[in-house]
């Protein structure tokens, strides 16, 4: 035999007791409402994070005429094979570029859709403008600048500056030249050093010092497959962190090889996008790609940061 024990309350008119509703059930109903409300908010937020934003409006710039130089004859063998695959015998001289695209950026464990625009004076300065979106609308803005050798990162949680930030930004400046890799050949401050049949070192300037990337090339295709460098993750760090940039896929634009899906692992993130030029830059196209106007091709990319989960 089973039953329910309930409390009683006195009827003021008859004095007789009547059975009161079980209190435990009433408490469950009261607790159920806020739990359901939180679940609805979480579900709505999750749905909003699945909505990719529209691309940023295209910059009011037209592709510039691009001059070329002859392919250098003193490059390490894997570098020469890679650059010849991209450009043939004529290397475009790119002075500046605007790169726009969409991707993802993780903050506090939450992955947000993002759209961005990177503006480069190649080998010198850049600006990164990034919008994190929810339901396709801007939610958070990130503004990063690297000018005259000094970086300033205006982030949602504060401003970051200092010598370590400068070092990381300088590496980003040269790594992002993967959209216009001819910069690695035309800038007199940059040099390539041989390593082995499928690897070479890329040495770039950093003020009065130098930084080095170890660049790996696919032994079958000859195309760039990975870049490695050491950079500071934050201003308080005393030791550098290994930063890995992987090219996951290559495609073709106008019949020429085109890098469109890299991945990076380490203290920063990168991107998939398009590029166009304020002056002497090769490129304009639809969002998510970069097509060259040099007769050959330059790469577009999407990087994924394993540590922060961000990709663009």
GIDA-V724901 format. One record per backbone hydrogen bond with DSSP energy under -0.5 kcal/mol. CO is the residue of the C=O (numbers start at 1). NH is the residue of the N-H. If there is no record, write none. Layout:
# GIDA-V724901
co->{CO/CO}
nh->{NH/NH}
This chain:
# GIDA-V724901
co->{4/7/9/10/11/16/18/22/23/24/25/26/27/28/29/30/31/32/33/34/35/36/37/38/39/40/41/42/43/44/45/46/47/48/48/50/51/59/65/67/69/76/76/77/78/79/80/81/82/83/84/86/87/89/89/90/91/92/93/95/97/98/99/100/100/101/103/104/105/107/110/110/112/113/114/115/116/117/118/119/120/120/121/121/125/126/127/127/128/129/130/131/132/132/133/134/137/140/142/143/144/145/146/147/150/151/152/152/153/153/154/155/158/160/162/163/164/165/166/167/168/169/170/171/172/174/175/176/177/178/178/180/181/182/182/183/186/187/191/193/196/196/198/199/199/200/201/201/202/202/203/204/206/209/211/213/213/214/214/215/216/216/218/223/225/226/227/228/229/231/234/241/242/243/244/244/245/246/246/249/249/251/253/256/258/258/259/261/261/263/264/265/274/276/279/280/281/281/286/291/303/304/305/310/311/312/312}
nh->{6/20/18/12/15/11/9/26/27/28/29/30/31/32/33/34/35/36/37/38/39/40/41/42/43/44/45/46/47/48/49/50/50/51/135/52/136/61/67/93/91/79/80/81/82/83/84/85/86/87/88/297/90/71/91/92/69/94/95/122/120/276/118/274/288/116/114/311/112/110/107/112/105/133/103/131/101/129/99/127/97/122/124/125/121/146/119/129/144/117/142/115/139/140/113/137/134/132/130/154/128/152/126/150/147/162/145/154/155/160/143/158/155/153/166/167/168/169/170/171/172/173/174/175/176/177/178/179/180/181/299/183/184/185/186/187/188/190/203/201/195/199/217/195/196/215/193/203/204/213/191/211/209/206/204/202/215/216/228/200/225/226/222/218/247/216/245/214/243/241/237/231/244/229/246/265/227/248/263/260/261/258/256/253/251/260/300/248/249/246/306/244/100/98/96/95/64/283/289/284/312/306/309/305/104/271/272}
